[in-house]
Amino acid sequence: MRTKLLVLLAALAPVAAFAAGGEARLDHVGIDVANKPALQRGARNFVNYCLGCHSAKYVRYNRMAADIGITEQQLIDNLMFTGERPHDTMRIGIDPDQARRWFGVVPPDLSLIARARGTDYLYTFLRSFYADPARPTGVNNIVLPGTAMPHVLAQLQGVQEAVWEGHPDAQGNVQKQFKEFKLATPGTMAPEEFDGFVRDTVTFLEYIGEPARLQRESLGFPVIAFLVFFTLLAWALKKEYWKDVK
C-alpha cells in the first residue's frame, strides 16, 4: 500500500509543482457566434494561418459557408484552399510525415479545440508567444510552455519578450515568475487590432466546435412555450375529468 502511495505522489508531483508555480492568467474574450461578420473574418484567418498545418475534418465547407452567410462562389474563390468540392471537409494542408519532421508531432485537428480548451485559453495562447532562442522554433508560450507550435502570427503581432521577476521561497531559492510582455519588434498590426484578429479567429473556432449551436438555441423558446402550453392543457384536462369526483 505504501509503495502504491509513493508511486501516486510521484505521478502527481509535476502537477503539484505546476500549480505551485501558478498557471498563466487567462484573459477573458467576449465572443458572439451569432456575429456573422466576425465569423467571416475568423474563417478567413483560419484558412490563411491555421489550415496549412491544422485540419477541421468534422466541418464541411458548404455547411460553414451557409452558416457564416457567404455564397458558394465566395467560398470557392476565397476560402477553399485544401478541398476540391464544396462538400469536402476542411482537411490539413500539409503532409503529416512532413509535419512530424518539422515539429516532432502532427498538429492536432482543431474541430473541437474550443470545446476542449475553452475560448479564454485559445485567446490567451495565441497572444502569448515570446522569443526564446533555446527553443527549436525560436519562441515559447506562457500558456503552454515548451509548445512545438511556431509563432505563425509573428508578422502580425510582432516579437514579444517575456519579462520575469523573482520571489525567494522559504528556503531562499528564487523562482522565476512571469510579469509581463514587452514588444521588442512591432508587427504589421497595432496591439488592439491584433487582439481583434485573434478574437475573430477564436469566434470561428468556437463556431466549428458546434455548428448547430445557434439552431439548437433558437429551438429553446418554442420548446419551452410548448411545454408550458401542454402543462396548462393537461391541468385543464385533469380538472375536467375530476370535476364530478367527490
KEFI-844962 format. One record per residue (C-alpha): chain; residue in three letters; z, x, y; residue number from 1. Coordinates in pm, whole numbers. Example, Ala and Ser with C-alpha at 12.3 -4.5 7.8 and 13.67 -1.06 7.14 Angstrom:
2
SITE  chain  res      pz      px      py    n
SITE      A  Ala     780    1230    -450    1
SITE      A  Ser     714    1367    -106    2
This chain:
246
SITE  chain  res      pz      px      py    n
SITE      A  Met       0       0       0    1
SITE      A  Arg      87     280     239    2
SITE      A  Thr    -245     453     167    3
SITE      A  Lys    -438     136     246    4
SITE      A  Leu    -246     101     573    5
SITE      A  Leu    -328     457     675    6
SITE      A  Val    -695     402     598    7
SITE      A  Leu    -693      86     809    8
SITE      A  Leu    -524     264    1100    9
SITE      A  Ala    -776     547    1079   10
SITE      A  Ala   -1062     299    1091   11
SITE      A  Leu    -914     125    1395   12
SITE      A  Ala    -834     446    1582   13
SITE      A  Pro   -1171     474    1762   14
SITE      A  Val   -1146     110    1869   15
SITE      A  Ala    -794     160    1999   16
SITE      A  Ala    -896     476    2184   17
SITE      A  Phe   -1189     295    2343   18
SITE      A  Ala    -964       9    2450   19
SITE      A  Ala    -706     253    2587   20
SITE      A  Gly    -974     427    2790   21
SITE      A  Gly   -1080      93    2936   22
SITE      A  Glu   -1407     -90    2882   23
SITE      A  Ala   -1667     -86    3156   24
SITE      A  Arg   -1614    -368    3403   25
SITE      A  Leu   -1891    -623    3365   26
SITE      A  Asp   -2045    -766    3679   27
SITE      A  His   -2092   -1141    3680   28
SITE      A  Val   -2452   -1262    3706   29
SITE      A  Gly   -2515   -1618    3809   30
SITE      A  Ile   -2835   -1737    3641   31
SITE      A  Asp   -3010   -2070    3605   32
SITE      A  Val   -3251   -2108    3314   33
SITE      A  Ala   -3395   -2417    3486   34
SITE      A  Asn   -3523   -2194    3769   35
SITE      A  Lys   -3891   -2161    3673   36
SITE      A  Pro   -3986   -1905    3942   37
SITE      A  Ala   -3704   -1681    3815   38
SITE      A  Leu   -3823   -1731    3456   39
SITE      A  Gln   -4180   -1644    3556   40
SITE      A  Arg   -4067   -1325    3728   41
SITE      A  Gly   -3841   -1243    3432   42
SITE      A  Ala   -4131   -1291    3188   43
SITE      A  Arg   -4342   -1056    3399   44
SITE      A  Asn   -4062    -797    3398   45
SITE      A  Phe   -4009    -832    3024   46
SITE      A  Val   -4372    -781    2918   47
SITE      A  Asn   -4419    -491    3160   48
SITE      A  Tyr   -4098    -297    3100   49
SITE      A  Cys   -3946    -416    2769   50
SITE      A  Leu   -4217    -539    2533   51
SITE      A  Gly   -4364    -192    2485   52
SITE      A  Cys   -4061     -99    2273   53
SITE      A  His   -3872    -424    2208   54
SITE      A  Ser   -4004    -737    2043   55
SITE      A  Ala   -3912   -1101    2086   56
SITE      A  Lys   -4051   -1205    1749   57
SITE      A  Tyr   -3897   -1553    1748   58
SITE      A  Val   -4078   -1658    2067   59
SITE      A  Arg   -4438   -1775    2080   60
SITE      A  Tyr   -4647   -1700    2386   61
SITE      A  Asn   -4777   -2055    2428   62
SITE      A  Arg   -4431   -2213    2396   63
SITE      A  Met   -4297   -1966    2651   64
SITE      A  Ala   -4586   -2042    2890   65
SITE      A  Ala   -4525   -2416    2869   66
SITE      A  Asp   -4151   -2377    2929   67
SITE      A  Ile   -4180   -2147    3231   68
SITE      A  Gly   -4457   -2350    3392   69
SITE      A  Ile   -4774   -2142    3370   70
SITE      A  Thr   -5116   -2227    3230   71
SITE      A  Glu   -5259   -2081    2913   72
SITE      A  Gln   -5517   -1890    3116   73
SITE      A  Gln   -5245   -1738    3336   74
SITE      A  Leu   -5064   -1644    3017   75
SITE      A  Ile   -5369   -1468    2872   76
SITE      A  Asp   -5455   -1290    3197   77
SITE      A  Asn   -5105   -1170    3290   78
SITE      A  Leu   -4858   -1173    3002   79
SITE      A  Met   -5036   -1130    2669   80
SITE      A  Phe   -5034    -756    2604   81
SITE      A  Thr   -4929    -747    2237   82
SITE      A  Gly   -5086   -1067    2098   83
SITE      A  Glu   -5442   -1181    2036   84
SITE      A  Arg   -5389   -1558    2029   85
SITE      A  Pro   -5165   -1780    2246   86
SITE      A  His   -4969   -1897    1943   87
SITE      A  Asp   -4881   -1539    1841   88
SITE      A  Thr   -4520   -1427    1867   89
SITE      A  Met   -4408   -1156    2108   90
SITE      A  Arg   -4425    -858    1877   91
SITE      A  Ile   -4333    -498    1952   92
SITE      A  Gly   -4597    -289    2127   93
SITE      A  Ile   -4500      48    1974   94
SITE      A  Asp   -4532     169    1617   95
SITE      A  Pro   -4185     155    1453   96
SITE      A  Asp   -4225     500    1296   97
SITE      A  Gln   -4316     650    1631   98
SITE      A  Ala   -4021     474    1796   99
SITE      A  Arg   -3789     618    1532  100
SITE      A  Arg   -3922     969    1601  101
SITE      A  Trp   -3877     928    1976  102
SITE      A  Phe   -3541     752    1991  103
SITE      A  Gly   -3386     809    1648  104
SITE      A  Val   -3375     431    1589  105
SITE      A  Val   -3620     144    1610  106
SITE      A  Pro   -3549     -53    1931  107
SITE      A  Pro   -3393    -388    1839  108
SITE      A  Asp   -3557    -726    1874  109
SITE      A  Leu   -3436    -898    2192  110
SITE      A  Ser   -3487   -1263    2098  111
SITE      A  Leu   -3112   -1325    2062  112
SITE      A  Ile   -2968   -1033    2257  113
SITE      A  Ala   -2839   -1255    2540  114
SITE      A  Arg   -2656   -1480    2296  115
SITE      A  Ala   -2515   -1182    2107  116
SITE      A  Arg   -2405    -972    2405  117
SITE      A  Gly   -2383   -1214    2695  118
SITE      A  Thr   -2569   -1219    3025  119
SITE      A  Asp   -2300   -1029    3216  120
SITE      A  Tyr   -2323    -745    2963  121
SITE      A  Leu   -2702    -721    2993  122
SITE      A  Tyr   -2695    -741    3373  123
SITE      A  Thr   -2439    -462    3398  124
SITE      A  Phe   -2601    -248    3127  125
SITE      A  Leu   -2944    -244    3290  126
SITE      A  Arg   -2788    -133    3621  127
SITE      A  Ser   -2550     130    3478  128
SITE      A  Phe   -2769     422    3374  129
SITE      A  Tyr   -2675     758    3524  130
SITE      A  Ala   -2805    1114    3500  131
SITE      A  Asp   -2665    1311    3206  132
SITE      A  Pro   -2850    1636    3124  133
SITE      A  Ala   -2658    1664    2797  134
SITE      A  Arg   -2835    1359    2656  135
SITE      A  Pro   -3182    1385    2491  136
SITE      A  Thr   -3321    1125    2732  137
SITE      A  Gly   -3150    1282    3033  138
SITE      A  Val   -2944     969    3101  139
SITE      A  Asn   -2636     792    2974  140
SITE      A  Asn   -2486     450    3033  141
SITE      A  Ile   -2137     342    3135  142
SITE      A  Val   -2153      17    2938  143
SITE      A  Leu   -2295     171    2618  144
SITE      A  Pro   -2210     544    2610  145
SITE      A  Gly   -2448     750    2400  146
SITE      A  Thr   -2726     493    2414  147
SITE      A  Ala   -3063     608    2278  148
SITE      A  Met   -3247     397    2533  149
SITE      A  Pro   -3412     585    2819  150
SITE      A  His   -3384     453    3173  151
SITE      A  Val   -3715     268    3182  152
SITE      A  Leu   -3634     120    3523  153
SITE      A  Ala   -3558     453    3689  154
SITE      A  Gln   -3869     436    3906  155
SITE      A  Leu   -3748     107    4049  156
SITE      A  Gln   -3375     175    4075  157
SITE      A  Gly   -3382     548    4132  158
SITE      A  Val   -3149     804    3972  159
SITE      A  Gln   -2775     746    3985  160
SITE      A  Glu   -2497     995    3939  161
SITE      A  Ala   -2162     886    3797  162
SITE      A  Val   -1851     973    3998  163
SITE      A  Trp   -1544    1033    3783  164
SITE      A  Glu   -1177    1064    3860  165
SITE      A  Gly    -890    1196    3651  166
SITE      A  His    -550    1047    3580  167
SITE      A  Pro    -292    1251    3383  168
SITE      A  Asp    -129    1076    3089  169
SITE      A  Ala     233    1111    2974  170
SITE      A  Gln     157    1448    2816  171
SITE      A  Gly     -10    1582    3130  172
SITE      A  Asn    -363    1562    2989  173
SITE      A  Val    -620    1447    3240  174
SITE      A  Gln    -851    1172    3115  175
SITE      A  Lys   -1176    1121    3298  176
SITE      A  Gln   -1226     768    3429  177
SITE      A  Phe   -1540     622    3582  178
SITE      A  Lys   -1503     547    3952  179
SITE      A  Glu   -1844     456    4097  180
SITE      A  Phe   -2213     536    4109  181
SITE      A  Lys   -2381     748    4373  182
SITE      A  Leu   -2754     709    4429  183
SITE      A  Ala   -2897    1060    4408  184
SITE      A  Thr   -3267     974    4423  185
SITE      A  Pro   -3376     638    4570  186
SITE      A  Gly   -3620     422    4378  187
SITE      A  Thr   -3901     201    4500  188
SITE      A  Met   -3663     -95    4533  189
SITE      A  Ala   -3360    -138    4754  190
SITE      A  Pro   -3035    -194    4556  191
SITE      A  Glu   -3027    -567    4637  192
SITE      A  Glu   -3392    -605    4538  193
SITE      A  Phe   -3332    -422    4211  194
SITE      A  Asp   -3032    -643    4134  195
SITE      A  Gly   -3259    -946    4178  196
SITE      A  Phe   -3518    -787    3948  197
SITE      A  Val   -3256    -739    3676  198
SITE      A  Arg   -3116   -1090    3729  199
SITE      A  Asp   -3460   -1241    3673  200
SITE      A  Thr   -3505   -1032    3358  201
SITE      A  Val   -3167   -1142    3221  202
SITE      A  Thr   -3253   -1503    3304  203
SITE      A  Phe   -3563   -1471    3086  204
SITE      A  Leu   -3361   -1312    2805  205
SITE      A  Glu   -3113   -1599    2825  206
SITE      A  Tyr   -3402   -1847    2800  207
SITE      A  Ile   -3562   -1690    2493  208
SITE      A  Gly   -3224   -1694    2316  209
SITE      A  Glu   -3255   -2075    2302  210
SITE      A  Pro   -3589   -2208    2434  211
SITE      A  Ala   -3482   -2566    2355  212
SITE      A  Arg   -3166   -2544    2566  213
SITE      A  Leu   -3294   -2743    2863  214
SITE      A  Gln   -3435   -3011    2636  215
SITE      A  Arg   -3109   -3025    2443  216
SITE      A  Glu   -2904   -3055    2762  217
SITE      A  Ser   -3136   -3321    2904  218
SITE      A  Leu   -3066   -3539    2598  219
SITE      A  Gly   -2691   -3527    2659  220
SITE      A  Phe   -2670   -3804    2918  221
SITE      A  Pro   -2887   -4057    2728  222
SITE      A  Val   -2692   -3989    2408  223
SITE      A  Ile   -2355   -4035    2580  224
SITE      A  Ala   -2484   -4351    2752  225
SITE      A  Phe   -2600   -4491    2416  226
SITE      A  Leu   -2265   -4416    2254  227
SITE      A  Val   -2077   -4588    2538  228
SITE      A  Phe   -2308   -4890    2517  229
SITE      A  Phe   -2275   -4903    2137  230
SITE      A  Thr   -1895   -4879    2165  231
SITE      A  Leu   -1885   -5174    2409  232
SITE      A  Leu   -2122   -5370    2187  233
SITE      A  Ala   -1909   -5301    1878  234
SITE      A  Trp   -1594   -5401    2066  235
SITE      A  Ala   -1754   -5729    2182  236
SITE      A  Leu   -1879   -5799    1830  237
SITE      A  Lys   -1534   -5732    1687  238
SITE      A  Lys   -1380   -5981    1936  239
SITE      A  Glu   -1640   -6243    1839  240
SITE      A  Tyr   -1569   -6201    1467  241
SITE      A  Trp   -1192   -6211    1508  242
SITE      A  Lys   -1152   -6476    1776  243
SITE      A  Asp   -1074   -6752    1524  244
SITE      A  Val    -844   -6536    1311  245
SITE      A  Lys    -478   -6607    1373  246
